[in-house]
C-alpha cells in the first residue's frame, strides 16, 4: 500500500522555519531602528521618539558626522589595516602550519600548545609589553604597529587551526609530488595551498572581520586622528555633547555597513569554504 505524503513538509520543518524567521527578525530589528533614526531629522526624533517611522529622508546627520570625523580617512585606515592583517596572517599561518602539520618538526605538540595559550591571553595583559616594544622600535602611533600586532595574534589562531587541517593532508599526494621532483617550497605553493584554498578563504574573511571590529588595542596604539580606525572613531565620539541622537545613529550605521557589505560580498566564498571543510 502506497503512503501519500502531504505537501509542504512536516510540522517540525515548519516550526524550525518559523523559529528561524523570528530569530532573523530579532537580529535585524536593531539594525532597522538604527537606520530609521539615522535618516530622521532631530525634530522628528524629538517628537516621535526612536521607534517612530521617518516621514522623509534626512541625510544631514550622516553628512555632518562624515565631515566632522573625516570618516573617509577612518574607513581607509580600517580597510588597510584589516586587509593587510588578513592576508599577512594567513600567509604566516600557512608557513607555520606547513612546518608543524606536514613537516612534523620536533616538539610539535608543545609549539601548538604555545600558540593556543598565546591566542587565549587577554589583550589587557599584552598592552604594556607591546606598548613598550612599540615605543622602543619607534612604531608607536603608526598603522604598522597595529598591523604587526594583529598579524601575530591572528596567525596564532590560524596556525593552530591549519596545523590540524594539514596534519590530515593525504600523504599519497605529497609522496607523488616528491617523486616528480617537487621540493618542499614548490609542494607548498603548487599543491597544498590550492587544495586548502577553501579553508584559507574562510580564514581571510574571519581575520578581516575580527581585525575590523577590534577596538581596545587600536585605541591604545593609534592616538592620532589621522591614524584612527572606524571603531576607535565611533568609541571616542560616544557621549559627545555636540552629537544628537540622529547623528549618533548615523555614526553607528556608518560603522556597521562596511563590515556587513564585506560579509555579503564574500558570503558565497564563506559558505563554500565551510561546506568543503565539512565534507572533507
N, C-alpha and C positions, 0 to 999 in steps of 0.2 A: 504494500500500500504506500502510495506517494504522500509525503508530507508537504503541505503548502505553507510557505513562509509568508508572513505578512510583510508587505513592502514598507520601506522606510527605516528598517533596523530595529533592534531590540530596545526595550525601555532603558536598559543600562547604558547604551550608547547615547540615547537622548539625554540622560541625566549627566553624563560626562560632558556632552556638548553644552548643556545649559550651565554647568559649573564653569567651563572654560569661558563662556560668554560673560558670565557675571565677573569672573576674575579679570577679563580684559577691560570691562567697563570700570572696575575699581582701579585698575592700574592707569587707565587713560584719563580718569576724572581729574586728577590734579593737573595734568598737562593741559586739559581743556580749560580749566579755571585760570591757569597762568596765562594762556594765550588770550582768553577773553579779557582779562584785566589789562594785558599789555596793550590792547588796541582800544581801550576806553580813554576818555578824557578824564582829568581829575574831577570835574564837576559830576560826570556820570557815576564815577566811583563813590563820591561822597553822598550822592542822593540815593543810589540804588544798592550800594554795598558790593562785596566781592562776588556774590552769586547771581547778580542780575546780568541779563544779556546786554551786550553793547548795542546802542542804537545806530552806530555808524563806525567807521574805521578811522582811528585816530593814531597816526604814526609818529606824532611829535615826541612822545615819550621814548620810543625806540631810537629815533634820530638824535635826540638830545643826549641819551645815555651813550650812544656810539661815539659822538663827538667829545663828550666830557672825558671819557676814559681812554680815548684813542683805541677803540675796540679792534680796529683792523690790525694794528700792531700786536695787540694781545693775541688775536686769533692766529696771526702768522707765527708768533713765538710758540704757541701751543702746538701748532701743526709741525713746526720744525723740530721741536724737542721730542714730541711723541713719535713722529715718523722716523727720526734718526734712531731713537731708542729701540723702537720695534724691530727695525732692520738689523741694527748692530747686535742687539740681544739675541736674535735668532741665529745670526752667524756665529756668535760666540758660543751659544748653546749647542749648535751642530758640531763645532770643533771639539768642545769638551765631551759631548755625549759620544762622538765617534771614537774618541780615545778610551772612554770608560765602558761604553756598551759593546763595541766591536773589538777595539784594541785590547781590552781586558788588562789594563795596567795594574801593577801591584798596588795593593791597598785600595782597591776599587770601592769596597763597601764603606770603608772609613771616609773616603773622599765624598761619597754620596751622602753619608750622614752629615758631614760638614756642610755641604750645600743645603741640605734640608734644615739644619739648625740655623744657618745664616738667613734662610728665607723666612723663618718664623720669628726672627728677632724684631721687636717693635722699633719703629723708626725713631721714637724718642731716645732709645738707647744709642742710636747711631749719630745723633745730631752733633754732640760736642766733638768726637773724633773726626767726623767728616768736616765740620767747621774749621777745626784746627788745621787739617791737611789742606783744605782749600785755601786758607789764609797763607800757609807756608808756600804753596805752589803758585800763588798769585792768581788763582782762579775764582776767588770769591766774587759774588755778584756777576757771574757770567753764565751764559746758557751752557757752555761747555762743561762746567762743573756739574750741573744738573743732569746733563746727558750721560756723563761718565758714571755718576752715582746710580742712576736708574738703569743704565745698561747692565751694570754688575748685579743689581738687585733682581731684575727680571731674568737675567741669564742664570742666576742661581736656581730659580724655579724651572726654567727651560731645560737646564742641564739634568736636573733630577727627573723630569718627565721624559725627555728624549733618551736618556740612558736606559730606562725601562723599555722604551719602544725599540731602540736599536739593539738591545740585548736579545730580542726575539727575531732579529733580521735573519732571513734564510741564509744559512751557511753555503748552500749549494751555489747561490748566485755569486757570493764572494770568491769561492773557490774557482768558479768558471772564469771570473774576471782575472784572477791571478794566473790561471793557465794561459789566458790570452795576452799576458804580459802587462796588464794594468797595474800600476803602482798604487800605493795607498791614497795618494792625493787624487789621482785620476778616478779611482774607485769611489772615493767620497763624492766628487762633483758630477761624475757621469752616471753613477748607479744609485748610490744611497740617497742623495738629495732628490733626484727626480722621483724615486719611488716613495719617499717620505714627504713629498710636496703637500698633500692634503693636510697632514699634521702640522707642517711648518706654516701653512697659510692660516690655520686656526691660531697658532701662537702669535703670528704677526698681528692679527686682529685684536686678540686679548691684550697683548703688550701695548698696543696703541691706545686702547680704551682705558686700561689701567693707568698708564702714564698721563693721559689727558685729564683724568679725574684726580690726580694727585694734588694735594693742597699743602700739607704740612712742610715738607722739605723745600718745595719751591718758595714758600713763604719765608723760610729762613735764609735761603741762598740767593734769592732774586729780590733785592731790596730796591733796585732802581725801577722807575716807572717804565722805562723803555724795555726792560727785560722780563717784566711780569707776564705770567700766563693767564688764561681766562679764569680758572678757579680762584687764583690769587686776587685778580682784579675784582671779581664778584664778592669775595670774602672781605676785602679791605673796605669796600663801599657799603657793606651792610650796616644799617643804622645811621648812614649819613643823613644829617638834618636837611640837606638840600635835595634829597631824593624823596618824592612822594610815592604812594602805593603803586601807581601805574608805572612809574619808572623802575621801581623795584621788580615788578612783574616783567617788564621789558628786559631787564638785565638777566633775570632767571631764564627767560625764553631764549635769549641770545646765547646763553651758556649751554642750554640743552640741545638746541637744534644741530650744531655741528657734529656732536657725538652720535645723535640719532641718525643723521644723514649718512655718516660714515658706516654705521651698522647696517642701514638699509641697503646701501650700495654693495656691501660685501656680504649680505645675508646669504646669498646662494653659495658663495665660497665657504662660509662658515658651516652651513648645513651639509654641504658635500664633504667637507673635511671630517665633521663629526660622524657622518654616516659611513664613510670609508673606514674610519678608525674603529667603528663598532663592528663592521663586517670582518675586518682583519682579526 
